[in-house]
């Protein structure tokens, strides 16, 4: 029986791309999968990404499909999940 590792649980959570370094965000996408990264807004919080569209476009080697997931599909899915819990 293989016991799960802590890193196995990363794919159960959704996270923000807000790392303020596109290369680090690329690493996050590689770790958790593009289907778990959600473009969000913490504005006017100090850690907010001021131009999220430009930031996501600057992530190295991000495909149009992954960009679509981060911008539109993942936020819509998370919103649906949250609303279904009410």
C-alpha positions as CSV (number, residue, x, y, z in Angstrom):
1,X,0.0,0.0,0.0
2,X,1.4,3.3,-1.1
3,X,0.8,6.1,1.4
4,X,0.2,9.6,-0.1
5,X,2.9,12.2,0.1
6,X,2.2,15.8,1.2
7,X,2.8,16.9,-2.4
8,X,0.0,14.6,-3.6
9,X,-2.5,16.8,-1.8
10,X,-1.5,20.0,-3.7
11,X,-3.7,18.9,-6.6
12,X,-6.8,19.1,-4.4
13,X,-6.5,22.9,-3.8
14,X,-6.9,25.9,-6.0
15,X,-4.3,28.7,-5.8
16,X,-3.6,32.1,-7.1
17,X,-0.9,32.9,-9.7
18,X,0.1,35.9,-7.4
19,X,3.8,35.1,-6.9
20,X,5.1,38.3,-8.5
21,X,7.5,36.3,-10.7
22,X,6.2,34.6,-13.8
23,X,8.9,31.9,-13.6
24,X,7.7,31.0,-10.1
25,X,4.1,30.9,-11.4
26,X,5.2,28.6,-14.1
27,X,6.7,26.3,-11.4
28,X,3.4,26.4,-9.5
29,X,1.5,25.4,-12.7
30,X,3.9,22.5,-13.2
31,X,3.4,21.4,-9.6
32,X,-0.4,21.6,-9.2
33,X,-1.6,21.7,-12.8
34,X,-3.1,24.6,-14.8
35,X,-6.6,23.4,-13.8
36,X,-5.8,24.4,-10.2
37,X,-4.5,27.9,-10.8
38,X,-7.2,30.6,-10.6
39,X,-6.7,34.2,-11.7
40,X,-8.1,36.3,-8.9
41,X,-8.1,39.8,-7.6
42,X,-6.9,40.8,-4.2
43,X,-7.0,44.5,-5.2
44,X,-6.3,46.8,-3.3
45,X,-4.3,44.4,-1.2
46,X,-0.6,45.0,-1.4
47,X,0.1,41.6,-2.9
48,X,-2.4,42.0,-5.7
49,X,-1.3,41.7,-9.3
50,X,-2.2,45.1,-10.9
51,X,-2.4,43.8,-14.5
52,X,-3.4,40.1,-14.2
53,X,-3.9,39.6,-18.0
54,X,-0.4,40.9,-18.8
55,X,1.1,38.9,-15.9
56,X,-0.4,35.6,-17.0
57,X,0.7,36.3,-20.6
58,X,4.2,36.7,-19.4
59,X,4.4,33.3,-17.8
60,X,7.1,31.3,-19.7
61,X,5.8,28.6,-22.1
62,X,2.1,29.0,-21.1
63,X,-0.2,27.7,-23.8
64,X,-3.4,29.4,-25.0
65,X,-5.3,26.4,-23.5
66,X,-3.6,26.9,-20.0
67,X,-4.2,30.6,-20.2
68,X,-7.9,30.0,-20.9
69,X,-8.1,27.7,-17.9
70,X,-6.4,30.3,-15.6
71,X,-8.5,33.2,-16.8
72,X,-11.9,31.8,-17.4
73,X,-12.6,28.1,-16.9
74,X,-11.1,27.7,-13.4
75,X,-12.7,30.8,-11.9
76,X,-16.1,29.7,-13.3
77,X,-15.7,26.2,-11.9
78,X,-14.6,27.5,-8.4
79,X,-17.5,29.9,-8.4
80,X,-19.9,27.1,-9.3
81,X,-18.4,24.9,-6.5
82,X,-18.7,27.7,-3.9
83,X,-22.3,28.5,-4.9
84,X,-23.3,24.8,-4.7
85,X,-22.2,24.8,-1.1
86,X,-24.6,27.5,-0.1
